[in-house]
């Protein structure tokens, strides 16, 4: 006598299988978009003799970032009092998610280069896009000599070009909390360039955040922009103090935004990793 287990096909695939299928489809679609975008940017770069970096960054890469966010079902809202400055500026932000990358390039920061983790070059489309947009590829904290040389190269390049730059001072988070420890690189660079720092706070709801992966959900990301911090009087002797003051600003900012969300009954939209 045989026993048969009835499977109700109306229930559809198992939720875990659905999740894996969705993630695979999302990753594949993202890589297709990035590959097509990188190929198009490379063609434009060759036609312009690789001399139109601002176009590659502020038009092509910006459109590509917004396309990925739209495909993920993510809406971006930017809260700022005044436009981003055209003069040389150091932009810093918190960093919690893969979403950050696409949000940042979607902002179209004027005449800006980016610091990105070197492992992203393993994704060939991102490597091509990074090369065309003048990205500075960083090394892990364990490779201090290479990190120092990377920042020295960036310092020389930016002094010569007068370009702006984005980098996140927030190191790898080892525990859940408000804001992770800050590295000194961004503040050393701002001190050397005598360039103002514009802080950005990227607020990603927990329900949509894929962390370091691609499993993003539909929702809205808020980008908050603070007024520029004047660094003209900064000295290298005060590097750690200025770094700590900047982190304190982010901690206070985080708390203020969280309390504002609670007052508006929007705690479910809050991200606190």
C-alpha positions in Angstrom: 0.0 0.0 0.0 1.4 3.4 -1.0 0.9 6.7 0.7 0.7 9.8 -1.4 1.1 13.4 0.0 -1.2 15.8 -1.6 0.4 19.2 -2.6 -1.9 22.1 -3.0 -0.5 23.8 -6.1 -2.6 26.8 -5.4 -0.4 27.8 -2.6 2.5 28.4 -4.9 6.2 28.0 -4.3 7.6 27.8 -0.7 8.4 31.3 0.7 12.1 30.5 1.0 12.2 29.4 -2.6 10.3 32.4 -3.7 12.9 34.6 -1.9 15.8 32.8 -3.6 14.2 33.1 -7.0 13.5 36.8 -6.4 17.0 37.5 -5.3 18.5 35.7 -8.3 16.2 37.6 -10.7 17.0 40.9 -9.0 20.8 40.3 -9.0 20.7 39.2 -12.7 18.6 42.2 -13.8 20.9 44.6 -11.9 24.0 43.1 -13.5 22.4 43.3 -16.9 21.6 47.0 -16.4 25.1 47.8 -15.0 26.7 45.9 -18.0 24.6 47.7 -20.6 25.3 51.0 -18.8 29.0 50.4 -18.6 29.2 49.5 -22.3 27.3 52.6 -23.3 29.5 54.8 -21.0 32.6 53.2 -22.5 31.4 54.0 -26.1 30.7 57.6 -25.1 34.0 57.9 -23.4 35.9 56.7 -26.5 33.9 59.1 -28.7 34.9 61.9 -26.3 38.5 60.7 -26.0 38.0 60.0 -22.3 37.9 63.8 -21.6 34.3 64.2 -20.3 34.5 62.8 -16.8 31.8 65.1 -15.5 29.4 63.9 -18.1 30.1 60.3 -17.3 29.5 60.9 -13.6 26.8 63.5 -13.5 24.7 62.4 -16.4 25.5 58.8 -17.4 26.3 57.3 -14.0 23.5 59.3 -12.4 20.9 58.0 -14.9 22.3 54.5 -14.3 22.0 54.7 -10.5 18.4 56.0 -10.8 17.5 53.2 -13.2 18.7 50.6 -10.8 16.8 52.2 -7.9 13.7 52.4 -10.0 14.0 48.7 -11.0 14.3 47.9 -7.3 11.2 49.9 -6.6 13.1 52.4 -4.5 12.1 56.1 -4.4 14.7 58.7 -3.2 13.8 61.9 -1.4 16.5 64.5 -0.8 16.1 67.0 2.0 18.4 70.0 1.5 18.1 73.8 2.0 20.5 74.7 -0.8 22.0 73.1 -3.9 25.2 71.1 -3.7 28.2 73.5 -4.0 30.1 73.8 -7.3 33.4 74.5 -5.4 35.7 71.8 -4.1 33.9 69.9 -1.3 34.4 66.7 0.7 31.1 64.8 1.1 30.8 62.3 3.9 27.9 60.0 4.9 26.9 57.1 7.0 27.1 53.7 5.3 24.9 50.7 5.9 23.8 49.2 2.7 24.4 48.3 -1.0 21.6 50.8 -1.7 24.0 53.6 -0.6 26.1 53.2 -3.7 23.2 53.7 -6.1 21.7 56.5 -4.0 25.1 58.4 -4.0 25.7 58.2 -7.7 22.0 59.2 -8.3 22.6 62.5 -6.5 24.9 63.8 -9.3 27.3 65.5 -6.9 28.9 68.3 -8.9 32.4 67.6 -10.2 32.9 64.8 -7.6 34.9 61.6 -7.5 34.2 58.7 -5.2 36.2 56.5 -2.8 34.9 52.9 -3.1 36.0 49.6 -1.7 38.4 47.9 -4.1 36.6 44.6 -4.0 33.8 46.2 -6.1 36.2 46.1 -9.0 35.7 42.4 -9.2 32.2 43.2 -10.6 33.5 44.1 -14.1 30.7 46.6 -14.9 31.4 48.5 -11.7 35.1 48.4 -12.4 34.5 50.0 -15.8 32.2 52.6 -14.5 34.6 53.4 -11.6 37.5 53.8 -14.0 35.5 56.2 -16.3 34.3 58.3 -13.3 37.8 58.5 -11.7 37.0 56.4 -8.6 39.7 56.0 -5.9 39.7 52.3 -5.0 40.5 51.7 -1.3 42.1 48.8 0.5 41.1 47.0 3.7 42.2 48.5 7.0 44.6 45.6 7.3 46.6 46.9 4.3 47.6 50.2 5.9 50.5 50.9 3.6 48.3 50.6 0.5 45.6 52.7 2.1 48.0 55.5 2.9 49.3 55.5 -0.7 45.8 55.6 -2.0 44.9 58.6 0.1 48.2 60.3 -0.8 47.5 59.8 -4.5 43.9 61.2 -4.1 45.3 64.2 -2.2 47.7 65.1 -5.0 45.1 64.5 -7.7 42.4 66.6 -6.0 44.8 69.5 -5.2 45.7 69.5 -8.9 42.2 69.2 -10.3 40.1 71.1 -7.7 37.5 68.4 -7.9 35.2 67.4 -5.0 35.1 63.9 -3.5 32.8 61.6 -1.6 33.9 59.0 1.0 32.4 57.4 4.0 34.4 57.7 7.2 32.3 55.0 8.9 34.3 51.8 9.3 33.0 48.2 9.4 30.3 47.8 12.0 31.1 45.1 14.5 27.9 45.5 16.6 24.5 46.9 16.0 24.2 50.5 17.1 23.8 54.1 16.0 26.9 55.0 14.0 30.0 53.0 13.6 33.5 54.2 14.4 34.9 56.9 12.1 38.2 56.5 10.2 40.5 59.5 9.9 41.0 59.5 6.1 38.2 61.9 5.2 39.2 64.4 7.8 42.9 64.2 6.8 41.9 64.9 3.2 39.6 67.8 4.1 42.3 69.3 6.3 44.9 69.0 3.5 42.6 70.4 0.8 41.1 73.1 3.1 37.8 72.1 1.6 34.5 72.2 3.4 32.8 69.0 4.5 29.1 68.5 3.5 27.6 65.7 5.7 24.9 63.4 4.2 22.7 61.1 6.2 21.2 58.2 4.2 18.1 56.9 6.0 17.0 53.4 4.8 14.0 51.7 6.3 14.9 48.3 7.8 12.2 46.6 5.9 13.8 47.4 2.5 17.5 47.2 3.4 19.4 44.3 1.8 22.5 45.1 3.8 25.5 44.1 1.7 23.4 42.1 -0.7 21.0 42.8 -3.6 17.7 41.7 -2.0 16.3 45.2 -1.7 12.5 45.7 -1.2 10.3 48.5 -2.4 10.2 51.6 -0.4 11.6 55.2 0.1 15.1 56.3 1.0 15.5 59.7 2.7 18.8 61.6 2.1 19.3 64.5 4.6 21.9 67.1 3.8 23.6 69.3 6.5 25.1 72.7 5.8 28.9 72.7 5.0 31.4 72.4 7.8 34.2 75.0 7.5 37.6 73.4 7.6 39.8 76.4 6.7 41.3 76.6 10.2 41.7 72.9 10.7 45.2 71.5 11.5 46.5 68.0 11.3 47.3 68.1 15.0 43.6 68.3 15.6 42.7 65.5 13.3 41.3 63.1 15.9 39.3 65.8 17.7 37.7 66.9 14.4 36.9 63.3 13.5 35.3 62.8 16.8 33.3 66.0 16.5 32.0 64.9 13.1 30.9 61.5 14.5 29.2 63.3 17.4 27.3 65.4 14.9 26.1 62.2 13.1 25.1 60.6 16.4 23.0 63.6 17.4 21.6 63.8 13.9 20.6 60.1 14.0 18.8 60.7 17.3 17.0 63.8 16.1 15.7 62.0 13.0 14.6 59.0 15.0 12.7 61.1 17.5 11.0 63.0 14.7 10.0 59.7 13.1 8.5 58.6 16.5 6.5 61.8 16.8 5.1 61.2 13.4 4.3 57.5 14.1 6.8 56.5 11.4 9.1 54.2 13.5 8.6 51.4 11.1 10.4 53.5 8.4 13.4 53.9 10.6 16.7 52.1 10.0 19.0 51.6 13.0 21.5 48.9 12.4 
